[in-house]
Amino acid sequence: MERPSVIHKVAATQGQRPNWTAYEEERSRFSWAQARQALQGLPGGGLNMGFEAVDRHAAGVLRYHLALRFVSRHAPALELSYAELARQTNRFANVLQSLGVGKGDSLFLLAGRIPELYVALLGGLKNGSVVKVVWGVTHTAKPAFDMGVEKDLKEYFDRYQTMQLDNFKISDDEISDDGHGRVVVHQSNKG
């Protein structure tokens, strides 16, 4: 399958005006107070990024509008409406809860850029988990953003020992520090 060409859009030909047309001008006008007003908030108070990104749209007129379009070189394009994305992310959040992963617990996602990564990310946020993506493309996490990621990963896998998602398995003996502050995930020899 050939990679799709880049889509170039011209604002004048679009049905809707883009949110940001002139970066510097928009940046100078930006305020956190205004941004907060654009968020719905959880019923009963509080904020949840998973809710704001998916559920508030799924509960309204955008329910059947396109929420996620995934285009891959190796598979047909996948399109999810807000309603379907809400269903899948709720399902993942429920799985986390059934495993005892609660609000504030770390959730590490090791995957390439596949639709399931985004479902897991949003489901983890809905669950109140602290979600950290360990990019599976290189199988090496570079935790410059969080020097505690190695300790967190080891604690996480000590707790859950072995996790299996379809044909992918990882266990605590497959993770190590490479001596340069990077966590390395080793190829599993297990069936």
Secondary structure as GFF3:
##gff-version 3
##sequence-region A 1 191
A	DSSP	three_ten_helix	11	13	.	.	.	ID=ss1
A	DSSP	alpha_helix	23	29	.	.	.	ID=ss2
A	DSSP	alpha_helix	32	37	.	.	.	ID=ss3
A	DSSP	alpha_helix	49	50	.	.	.	ID=ss4
A	DSSP	pi_helix	51	55	.	.	.	ID=ss5
A	DSSP	alpha_helix	56	58	.	.	.	ID=ss6
A	DSSP	beta_strand	66	70	.	.	.	ID=ss7
A	DSSP	beta_strand	78	81	.	.	.	ID=ss8
A	DSSP	alpha_helix	82	98	.	.	.	ID=ss9
A	DSSP	beta_strand	106	111	.	.	.	ID=ss10
A	DSSP	alpha_helix	115	127	.	.	.	ID=ss11
A	DSSP	beta_strand	130	135	.	.	.	ID=ss12
A	DSSP	beta_strand	140	141	.	.	.	ID=ss13
A	DSSP	three_ten_helix	143	145	.	.	.	ID=ss14
A	DSSP	alpha_helix	149	160	.	.	.	ID=ss15
A	DSSP	beta_strand	162	165	.	.	.	ID=ss16
A	DSSP	beta_strand	168	171	.	.	.	ID=ss17
A	DSSP	three_ten_helix	172	174	.	.	.	ID=ss18
A	DSSP	beta_strand	175	177	.	.	.	ID=ss19
A	DSSP	beta_strand	183	185	.	.	.	ID=ss20
###
